[in-house]
Amino acid sequence: MNNPRLLRIFAVLFTFLTLNLALTPSAFAIANLEFPAYALNEQAKADATEAANSTDTQIWFLAGCLGGIIGVLIAQAVEPKPSATALLGKSPEYIATYTDTYTEIAKKRQTRSAMNGCIAGTLVTVAFYAILIAAAASEDD
């Protein structure tokens, strides 16, 4: 066991086990090993979450309101794409993580917005018909 790299790997494994199986960058820092992929993936997820949460969902609300369940199905079927400028100069791992996270979060947001629009459109339609029925009943009297 004179290999320093092997000793560092054992140190990472020991740290991994003693930290309740929490594999963190600090476990690698203790063993003096670099682990940039973890930090890179976390940064990509954070950036994608921020970008997806700032996307405009008003068009999906309108699609749900006017299209009903068809608008919701369209919102579920359409794959949102992240901005290409956010990915310029990034590594392939960062781009893959960012794209997957962005697509997942943005799709949930657009589907939820379309569903809210569908519910709002249904409530407006029900209220409209209730007013028409009440008006027709009052004319009959």
KOLTIKE-150115 format. One line per field, with one value per residue: residue number from 1; chain; x, y, z of N, C-alpha, C, O in turn. Coordinates in steps of 0.02 Angstrom, whole numbers, plus 50000, padded with zeros to 5 digits. Layout:
<atoms>
pos NUM;...
unit A;...
n_xx X;...
n_yy Y;...
n_zz Z;...
ca_xx X;...
ca_yy Y;...
ca_zz Z;...
c_xx X;...
c_yy Y;...
c_zz Z;...
o_xx X;...
o_yy Y;...
o_zz Z;...
</atoms>
This chain:
<atoms>
pos 1;2;3;4;5;6;7;8;9;10;11;12;13;14;15;16;17;18;19;20;21;22;23;24;25;26;27;28;29;30;31;32;33;34;35;36;37;38;39;40;41;42;43;44;45;46;47;48;49;50;51;52;53;54;55;56;57;58;59;60;61;62;63;64;65;66;67;68;69;70;71;72;73;74;75;76;77;78;79;80;81;82;83;84;85;86;87;88;89;90;91;92;93;94;95;96;97;98;99;100;101;102;103;104;105;106;107;108;109;110;111;112;113;114;115;116;117;118;119;120;121;122;123;124;125;126;127;128;129;130;131;132;133;134;135;136;137;138;139;140;141
unit A;A;A;A;A;A;A;A;A;A;A;A;A;A;A;A;A;A;A;A;A;A;A;A;A;A;A;A;A;A;A;A;A;A;A;A;A;A;A;A;A;A;A;A;A;A;A;A;A;A;A;A;A;A;A;A;A;A;A;A;A;A;A;A;A;A;A;A;A;A;A;A;A;A;A;A;A;A;A;A;A;A;A;A;A;A;A;A;A;A;A;A;A;A;A;A;A;A;A;A;A;A;A;A;A;A;A;A;A;A;A;A;A;A;A;A;A;A;A;A;A;A;A;A;A;A;A;A;A;A;A;A;A;A;A;A;A;A;A;A;A
n_xx 50041;50093;50057;50009;49894;49803;49790;49726;49604;49554;49540;49437;49333;49324;49288;49169;49092;49092;49023;48887;48854;48850;48899;48997;49071;49159;49206;49290;49379;49442;49515;49600;49569;49508;49344;49258;49144;49029;49006;48991;48876;48782;48784;48739;48609;48555;48564;48482;48360;48333;48322;48214;48112;48094;48032;47904;47736;47612;47556;47529;47432;47330;47314;47263;47148;47072;47079;47046;47050;47122;47217;47291;47342;47421;47514;47576;47635;47725;47897;47995;48132;48294;48375;48495;48601;48629;48702;48820;48990;48998;49030;49004;48943;48886;48796;48710;48655;48597;48504;48418;48368;48310;48212;48129;48080;48025;47928;47840;47797;47733;47632;47561;47519;47437;47340;47285;47232;47137;47049;47007;46946;46843;46769;46727;46648;46547;46492;46443;46344;46261;46213;46143;46045;45978;45930;45846;45753;45694;45630;45528;45437
n_yy 49941;50064;50156;50318;50368;50263;50259;50380;50355;50255;50335;50420;50326;50284;50405;50425;50319;50351;50469;50444;50386;50494;50560;50685;50840;50878;50760;50716;50821;50806;50693;50744;50741;50782;50823;50877;50853;50831;50956;51029;50972;51004;51144;51161;51109;51202;51321;51288;51268;51397;51465;51397;51424;51557;51568;51618;51581;51618;51602;51467;51459;51527;51439;51327;51383;51422;51307;51201;51034;50989;51090;51069;50941;50971;51056;50964;50883;50961;50991;51090;51196;51243;51404;51436;51522;51515;51402;51413;51384;51291;51134;50966;50882;50974;51037;50929;50897;51021;51038;50926;50951;51078;51051;50960;51037;51152;51093;51041;51162;51225;51134;51136;51269;51269;51181;51255;51359;51286;51248;51376;51421;51327;51357;51488;51461;51379;51472;51565;51489;51463;51591;51614;51514;51554;51678;51637;51565;51666;51740;51657;51666
n_zz 50000;49957;49867;49839;49778;49788;49926;49947;49884;49967;50079;50037;50025;50159;50220;50154;50206;50342;50346;50348;50225;50140;50000;49968;49907;50006;50060;49961;49961;50084;50059;49969;49832;49670;49624;49517;49440;49518;49579;49464;49405;49504;49497;49366;49379;49470;49394;49286;49350;49397;49275;49214;49304;49281;49161;49046;49072;49032;48905;48904;49002;48937;48829;48896;48948;48835;48756;48836;48892;48785;48767;48884;48857;48747;48807;48887;48792;48719;48711;48807;48765;48818;48822;48699;48719;48854;48863;48796;48778;48880;48964;48896;48993;49081;48994;48963;49091;49124;49019;49036;49166;49149;49051;49120;49231;49168;49089;49185;49240;49129;49102;49223;49221;49106;49151;49257;49179;49108;49211;49253;49134;49125;49241;49210;49099;49156;49246;49153;49085;49194;49221;49101;49109;49224;49179;49076;49148;49224;49125;49087;49189
ca_xx 50000;50136;50029;49972;49827;49762;49776;49675;49541;49530;49518;49371;49285;49315;49250;49102;49057;49084;48977;48821;48846;48839;48956;48997;49136;49205;49238;49345;49428;49480;49562;49641;49551;49462;49280;49222;49081;48974;48993;48968;48806;48741;48779;48695;48540;48534;48555;48424;48300;48322;48299;48148;48064;48083;48000;47836;47687;47546;47529;47503;47370;47282;47300;47219;47083;47035;47080;47023;47093;47167;47272;47332;47378;47473;47566;47613;47670;47778;47960;48028;48204;48329;48408;48562;48652;48646;48744;48880;49053;48992;49052;48949;48908;48846;48741;48663;48620;48557;48449;48371;48335;48268;48154;48084;48048;47985;47870;47794;47768;47686;47574;47522;47487;47382;47287;47252;47191;47080;47003;46978;46900;46784;46730;46695;46595;46493;46459;46406;46284;46217;46180;46095;45988;45940;45895;45791;45701;45659;45588;45470;45389
ca_yy 50000;50122;50198;50373;50375;50211;50280;50433;50323;50225;50389;50441;50275;50287;50466;50411;50276;50384;50525;50417;50373;50556;50573;50757;50864;50882;50694;50713;50870;50776;50646;50781;50721;50828;50794;50934;50834;50840;51027;51052;50951;51043;51211;51156;51102;51266;51369;51267;51281;51469;51484;51368;51459;51625;51567;51645;51527;51647;51573;51401;51472;51543;51377;51287;51419;51419;51241;51150;50977;50986;51135;51035;50888;51002;51079;50904;50853;51005;50989;51156;51195;51298;51453;51414;51567;51493;51342;51427;51376;51244;51065;50922;50858;51030;51046;50874;50905;51082;51026;50880;50985;51131;51020;50932;51090;51195;51054;51041;51229;51239;51090;51163;51331;51250;51152;51312;51392;51242;51255;51443;51423;51288;51396;51544;51432;51359;51533;51594;51449;51473;51655;51605;51474;51597;51728;51603;51547;51726;51762;51613;51684
ca_zz 50000;49952;49814;49870;49747;49818;49994;49944;49867;50029;50123;50013;50044;50231;50233;50128;50253;50407;50340;50336;50154;50104;49956;49958;49886;50063;50067;49913;49981;50138;50029;49922;49764;49637;49603;49489;49408;49566;49585;49399;49398;49550;49469;49307;49403;49499;49340;49247;49391;49396;49208;49202;49346;49256;49095;49043;49064;49017;48843;48921;49037;48884;48792;48938;48955;48772;48726;48883;48903;48727;48784;48934;48823;48705;48853;48910;48736;48694;48749;48810;48751;48851;48779;48677;48746;48921;48858;48758;48813;48936;48950;48877;49053;49105;48947;48971;49154;49119;48973;49068;49222;49122;49018;49171;49270;49124;49067;49242;49246;49075;49111;49279;49198;49061;49192;49290;49128;49093;49267;49250;49077;49142;49289;49174;49058;49201;49270;49097;49075;49252;49211;49046;49134;49270;49139;49040;49198;49245;49071;49085;49242
c_xx 50044;50111;49988;49902;49779;49744;49723;49606;49511;49506;49449;49318;49272;49273;49177;49061;49045;49036;48906;48805;48829;48901;48955;49066;49185;49240;49297;49399;49471;49533;49608;49631;49504;49399;49237;49154;49022;48956;48965;48895;48760;48731;48733;48622;48514;48520;48493;48359;48283;48294;48229;48095;48050;48051;47928;47787;47618;47515;47499;47438;47315;47264;47254;47150;47041;47029;47054;47074;47142;47228;47319;47373;47434;47531;47608;47656;47730;47838;47991;48103;48237;48360;48478;48616;48673;48695;48809;48942;49052;49013;48992;48909;48862;48785;48688;48622;48573;48495;48396;48332;48287;48204;48104;48046;48002;47922;47818;47759;47717;47625;47530;47486;47429;47324;47249;47208;47130;47027;46969;46928;46836;46739;46694;46638;46535;46456;46417;46340;46235;46179;46128;46034;45946;45901;45837;45736;45662;45614;45524;45418;45347
c_yy 50063;50171;50254;50381;50324;50229;50335;50404;50288;50278;50415;50389;50275;50348;50457;50370;50310;50443;50501;50410;50436;50572;50646;50779;50868;50815;50688;50764;50844;50730;50678;50757;50773;50790;50849;50915;50846;50914;51054;51033;50991;51115;51211;51150;51167;51318;51352;51280;51355;51491;51458;51404;51531;51627;51591;51588;51554;51617;51504;51407;51486;51481;51332;51318;51412;51348;51186;51095;50968;51031;51104;50979;50915;51026;51021;50875;50895;51003;51059;51149;51254;51345;51430;51458;51547;51435;51353;51420;51328;51174;51022;50896;50912;51039;50991;50881;50966;51069;50980;50914;51039;51103;50994;50986;51133;51158;51050;51108;51243;51196;51116;51227;51316;51220;51206;51350;51351;51248;51323;51448;51384;51325;51454;51518;51411;51420;51565;51556;51456;51539;51649;51566;51515;51650;51697;51584;51608;51753;51720;51632;51741
c_zz 50000;49899;49846;49841;49777;49890;49995;49927;49928;50078;50103;50034;50119;50250;50211;50178;50320;50405;50322;50262;50114;50063;49937;49934;49945;50075;50020;49931;50038;50110;49978;49850;49735;49616;49573;49458;49454;49570;49519;49388;49443;49524;49408;49327;49432;49444;49299;49285;49390;49328;49194;49243;49323;49186;49100;49029;49047;48954;48857;48961;48986;48844;48831;48944;48892;48744;48772;48891;48844;48739;48835;48902;48779;48749;48878;48854;48712;48740;48749;48799;48787;48800;48762;48706;48816;48920;48821;48802;48872;48915;48930;48937;49080;49060;48955;49035;49151;49076;49005;49124;49197;49091;49069;49208;49227;49101;49123;49248;49191;49080;49167;49259;49151;49100;49230;49241;49111;49148;49266;49192;49091;49191;49256;49132;49100;49227;49215;49085;49134;49245;49155;49070;49181;49231;49101;49088;49219;49190;49067;49136;49225
o_xx 50032;50143;49937;49856;49721;49688;49679;49556;49451;49458;49408;49265;49214;49227;49131;49003;48993;49012;48870;48750;48798;48951;48916;49114;49246;49297;49348;49458;49531;49589;49649;49679;49465;49402;49185;49111;48969;48897;48921;48856;48705;48676;48694;48579;48456;48470;48455;48309;48225;48247;48187;48038;48001;48043;47896;47795;47569;47455;47450;47394;47260;47206;47209;47100;46981;46980;47043;47134;47196;47284;47379;47432;47487;47589;47669;47709;47779;47832;48010;48134;48210;48370;48516;48672;48729;48727;48850;48945;49100;49015;48935;48848;48805;48729;48629;48561;48516;48440;48337;48271;48231;48149;48044;47985;47946;47869;47758;47699;47663;47570;47468;47428;47376;47266;47188;47153;47076;46967;46909;46874;46782;46678;46636;46584;46478;46394;46362;46288;46175;46120;46073;45977;45885;45844;45784;45677;45602;45564;45472;45360;45305
o_yy 50109;50223;50240;50401;50340;50216;50335;50427;50292;50267;50430;50408;50268;50343;50478;50385;50299;50465;50535;50425;50432;50596;50667;50741;50862;50814;50659;50752;50857;50727;50645;50753;50804;50733;50867;50959;50868;50932;51097;51075;51009;51142;51258;51181;51186;51353;51397;51301;51373;51531;51494;51413;51561;51680;51584;51550;51516;51608;51485;51365;51460;51472;51301;51282;51398;51332;51130;51107;50941;51012;51112;50972;50885;51017;51028;50846;50868;51013;51084;51101;51310;51327;51407;51435;51561;51420;51308;51448;51326;51158;51040;50887;50898;51047;51005;50873;50962;51088;50994;50907;51044;51127;51004;50981;51148;51188;51056;51111;51269;51218;51117;51237;51349;51233;51204;51371;51379;51252;51327;51477;51405;51326;51469;51549;51424;51420;51589;51586;51454;51542;51677;51583;51511;51665;51728;51587;51603;51786;51745;51615;51762
o_zz 50039;49888;49877;49877;49791;49912;50039;49954;49941;50115;50146;50058;50140;50291;50245;50191;50352;50457;50285;50240;50061;50091;49893;49939;49935;50098;50037;49919;50040;50136;49946;49812;49771;49593;49601;49451;49431;49565;49519;49364;49423;49528;49399;49297;49419;49447;49280;49255;49383;49325;49166;49220;49344;49157;49152;48981;49046;48951;48826;48955;48992;48826;48802;48945;48896;48711;48750;48895;48854;48723;48830;48917;48774;48732;48888;48867;48687;48800;48696;48823;48786;48742;48805;48716;48837;48971;48816;48857;48911;48855;48946;48933;49100;49084;48954;49034;49174;49096;49001;49129;49221;49103;49061;49216;49247;49094;49110;49260;49205;49063;49161;49279;49156;49084;49235;49259;49100;49134;49276;49201;49071;49184;49273;49129;49081;49229;49228;49076;49123;49262;49161;49052;49179;49250;49096;49069;49232;49204;49045;49128;49265
</atoms>
